[in-house]
Amino acid sequence: MDDDLTLALFDRQMRREARPDHALTRVERDGDVVRQAGPGEMWNGVLWSGLDEGSADAAIARQVAAYGARPDVESFEWKLYSHDRPRDLGARLVAAGFEAGEPEALMVADAEEIAAIEAPLPEGVVLAPVTDADGAALVGAVHDQAFSPGTGARVTTRLLAQVEAAPESVLALVAMAGERPVCAARMDFAEGTDFAGLWGGGTVAEWRGRGIYRALIASRARAAVERGYRYLFVDASDQSRPILARLGFAQLATTTPYEYRLR
């Protein structure tokens, strides 16, 4: 995999020419800015910008105004990548009232290579696909335990809406240890692109280090290959980045979420 060429392809397909990531969202273009908009429980934010020192501040103000006109949207995100221009775009966003979140690593791998990894599950653990409200609630329960309590409700709502409206666009899996959900993750399929995105992977604390997260990655990779996708990409936290690197993912950039609270 040529990292520079793959990053350029990612920027074109997944950012400049982005498609909505959910059946309830739409992609809008405002000059040199590409943004996604939808109901408040969906992800709202800027995906790509081609700005310079002379155009950045006005473009930022336009996005604040555009999202501010949507009464159901409480906040939106500007997804800034380390190679975006101008170089001081992050500082300009902060000056305009955005708050920077934790940086993550954009990591990409060849889907076929990841699909070939042997990743057995621990004894007694099985993977279950999410097809209904009960399954979506299990994903939310894992999210509450693996990340922050109280955050699972939004994950459940968003996933269920996607499963019901466009089941072909998402694959969500829950690792079950008996009746208990212990790990969960999803994969979004961007039709017409070479990339499938891995999202929301989390394992409850006492089940970490047993290979379940690795098994979920390999399982989703096989599904991506079956559908004809060439690459997998992940926005990786500090916790998951070493695991992904050992599996063969390469870091192509750093991405930082800048959030603007509207109300």
Secondary structure, DSSP 8 states (H G I E B T S, - for coil): --HHHHHHHHIIIIIIT---SSTT-EEEEETTEEEEE--TTS--EEEEE---TTTHHHHHHHHHHHHHT-TT--EEEEEEETT-SSTTHHHHHHHTT-EE---EEEEEEEHHHHHT------TTEEEEE--SHHHHHHHHHHHHHHS-TT-HHHHHHHHHHHHHH-GGGEEEEEEEETTEEEEEEEEEE-TTSSEEEEEEEEE-GGGTTSSHHHHHHHHHHHHHHHTT--EEEEEE-TTTHHHHHHHT-EEEEEEEEEEEE--
